[in-house]
Every structure is written in C-alpha cells, then in structure tokens.
C-alpha cells in the first residue's frame, strides 16, 4: 500500500472522464490523463482536436459535463479560474495575450498578484535569469516586442505566480524556427529547475523531444498514450504528425 500512497502524492493533475461541449458541438470526449510532479507531459494532435479546450477546462474557463479534475489532491472541476491560479496553476494562453500598453516589468508584476508582496523582486530576478532578453527590454512596451519576445514575456508572467503546474498552449505558434528552438530550450530549463509542465503543441516533434510522456488526440478523444520516445518512434504517429 505504501507505494500507491506515494504515487498519489506525486500526482499534480488528474483528469477523469472529461466531456466538454460548445453548444451542440461535442468537443472533448471521455478524456482521461494525468501529470506527475516534475514531468513534462504533452497533448499533441491536429488543429481542432480539442487540445486547447482541455486546457481551458482545467483552468476553469470552461466546464466539463461529467467527471472530475483533481489538482494537487483537490477537486477543482467547479472552482473559479482565479481561485485555481491562487492554488498554484498558471496557463500561458495561445496567442500570448500580453498587456500591450504596459511595460515588460509591469506585465511581470501583474503575474505576481496572488503571491506575497515581499517576494516580487526575487521572482522577477528569477524570470530574468531564464529570459535575459526580457531584462534588456524591461522598460519597453510589451506591444512593441517581437513575437518571440512576447512569448517569453507570457511565460515569464506565468512563472511569477510560482506555479505547481505550468500549462503552455501552442508556445511555438507563429514563431520562426530559430525562436521555436529557443522557446523549447527554455521549457526544458524551467522543467529542470523544478516546474511541472503540461504542454499543448501542434509541433509534435519538438513537443515530444522535451516531454516525458505524451497523449495523442483525434477529434476530441485520446487515441494513444506512451512515453515520448516511444511516440517519436511510433509509425502511425510519425506519419500523422511528424512528416515521416
């Protein structure tokens, strides 16, 4: 019984029987998965497969008709999104959504609102250590940053809340290949520093290269799960998502 107890303690997120509708559209169908402490877990699939809908449901922006969502051992399926953030979950949304009329520094400060006041400067310095480009731009308006810099800022803003779980929604979207590589290097750095990550990404090859495990989604259902290395070598996955 002892190993089972330890397994439960290390489970940061557990999604059970998630079913989500947009009006009459059945978007997410009987989805079950989990994320353990210290892991990078990725959800991969084509555009419209339901990946972003799953993240929005976990973070409280949408509701599942059935099942449960357990975060750090507590049920959050009917908890308000701002309360979920306070409990230690942060999401970097698709499209970055930085505050364009605020400076880099002010954006980061906005990400700290759930934390004790005395820790802000320390957290900002930690963010700048991961994102030195942001330190160079700290007084610049966020709306004038490049796409890659805005993605770094969105990730840094999320890290300001010292999350137990960081959820990234399509972090490589719209970025040049060189910047994509930099973003995924930063994801690995954040994970190595102790951050548990749930990654939604259309660039399946890059996602699986940094992940421990992956779940493959098709039309709202999980059709395959395995460790990341096995998925990279899976013929069906290679043909469908890796161009091989």
N, C-alpha and C positions, 0 to 999 in steps of 0.2 A: 504493500500500500504506500510506502514512503516515496518510491519513485514517481508514482502517479500524482501525489501531492506536489512534489517539486515541479512536475511538468505543468500543472495548473498555475502555479505561482509565476512561472516564466512566460505565460501566455498573455501578451499585451492586448490582443484583439481576437475576438471570436465572433464570427458572423454565422448565424444558423437560420436556414430556411427563409432567406430574404426574397421577397416578391414585391416589385415596385411597378406602379402604373403611372403613365402620363395620360390622364383622361382615360380613353379606351385603349390606349397603346400599352401592351404588356412588355415592359422594358427590361426587367430583371426577373429571372425565373428560377426559383428554388436554389439560390446561390448559398453555398457553404464554404467557408475557408477560415484560416486563422493566421496570425502573425505572432511569432515568439519574440521575446526580448532579445535585442541585439541583431535581429535579422534584417536583411533587405528582401522583401517579397514583392514580386511584380505581377500585375494583371496585364496580360497582353491580348490583343485582338484587333480586328479591323475597326475602322470608324463606324460608330453606331452599334457596337457590340454590347454596350452597357457599362463600360469601364468607369466613365465619369459619373454616371448615375449612381453607381455603387459608392463612390467616394462621397458624393453629396448626401446620400442616405446615412452613411456612417457619421458624418459630421452634423447631422440634424437638419439639413436644408430640405430634405425630402423624407418621407416616411414609408417604411415597409408595411405591407398589409398583414404580414404574418411574421413569425419567428422572433429572433432576439439578436441584439448586438451587445456584446459584453466587452467593456474596455477597462483594463486594469482590475478585472474582477467584479465590476459593477455594470448593471444593465443600463444602457443609455438610449434604447430604442425610442423612448418618448421624452427625452431630455432636450431642453432648448440648446440651440447651437452655441450660444455664448457661454453657457454653463459647461458644455463639453470642452471648450477651449480652456476654461479655468481648471478643468480636471487634468489637462495635460496633453491635449491633442491639437495639432496645428495642421492646416491644409494650405498648400500653395496652389491657387486655382489656375486652371487653364487660362492662358492669355495674360498672366502675371497680375494684372489689376493693381498696379501700384498707384499711390496717390500722386497724380502727375503734377499738381500745383504745389506740392510740398517737397522739401529737400530730401536727399538721401538720409541724412541724420533724422529728420522729422518722421520719415517713414519707419525707420527702425524704432524710434521712440513709441510710435503707435502700436508696434507689435509687442510692447512690454507692458501693456495696460493691466494685465492680470497678475503681474509679478510685484514683489515688494520694491518700493521706491529706491531703497539703498543698493539694489543690485543692478541698476540700469547701466551705469558706466562700465562695469565689469562685463556685462553681456555684450555691450556694443564693441568693446575691445576684442572679445572672443569672435564676434561676427567679422570684424575687420581682419582678424588673423586668418580666417577661412577665405575672405573675399577682399584681398588687398586693393583691388580696383575700386571698391566702394569707399575705402579710406581716401583715395585720391579724389573721389567725387563727392565727398560727404556734404559739401555746401551747395551742390548742383541740384537744380530742379529735376525730379525724377522723370518728368515727361520729356526731358531733353537727352536722356540716356539712350544708348543703343539697345536693341532687343536683348542681346546677351547680358548687358549690364542690368537691365530691368529684371531679367530672370534671376540674376544673382541677388538683386535687392529684394525680390519677393521671397526668395529662400531665406535670406538673412532676416527679413522681418518676421518670418515664421519661427526662426530659431530664437528670436528674442524672448519668446514665451517659455523657453527651456522645455520643449515638448517631450513627453514619454513616447509619443508616436508622431512622426512627421509624414504627412501624406502629400505626394507630389503628383500633380495632374498634368501630363504632357509637357514636362520641362524642356524638351528639345524642340517643340513646335516652332517653326518659322526661323530657326537659327541656322547659320552657316555651319558646315561640317566641323570646322576648327573649333567653333564655340560649343557645338554639341559635345565634342570630346572634353572640353574644359568643364562643362556642367557635370558630366558623368564622373570625372575625376573628383570634383567637389562632393558629389553624392557619396563616393567611396570614402573620402576624408571624413565626412560627417558621421558615417556609419562606424568607421574605425575609432572615432572619438566617443562612441557610445550611443549614438542616436539610432533608434529603431525606425525603419522606413518602409512605407507602403507606396509603391511606385506604379503609376498608370502611365503607359507609354506605347505609342504606335511604332516607335523604332525598337522592334522586338530584339534585334541583335544586340544593340547597346544595353538594353534593359537586362537581358539575360546574362550579359558579361559581368554586370555588377551585382546581380541578385544571388541570393542563396537558393530560393525556390521560386517557382512561377505557376500561375494559373492561366490557362488559355480559355478565352471567352468567345463564344459564337452566338449571335442573336440572343443575348441575354442569359445564356447558360454557360456554366463551366463544363467544358468538354474534355479537359485534360489537365492534370497537375503532376509535377515531378520536380526533382531538384533542377537547378538552372542548367547545369552541364548536360544532363540527360535531355532536356528540352532543346538545347542547341544542336544536339546530335540526332534528334528525332526527325525522321524523313518527312513525316506529314507536316510538322512544324516548319521545317526548312522550306518546303515547297510553298506553304501558305503564307509565311510571314518573313522568311529570311532570304527569299530570292534565290534559293538553291535547289 
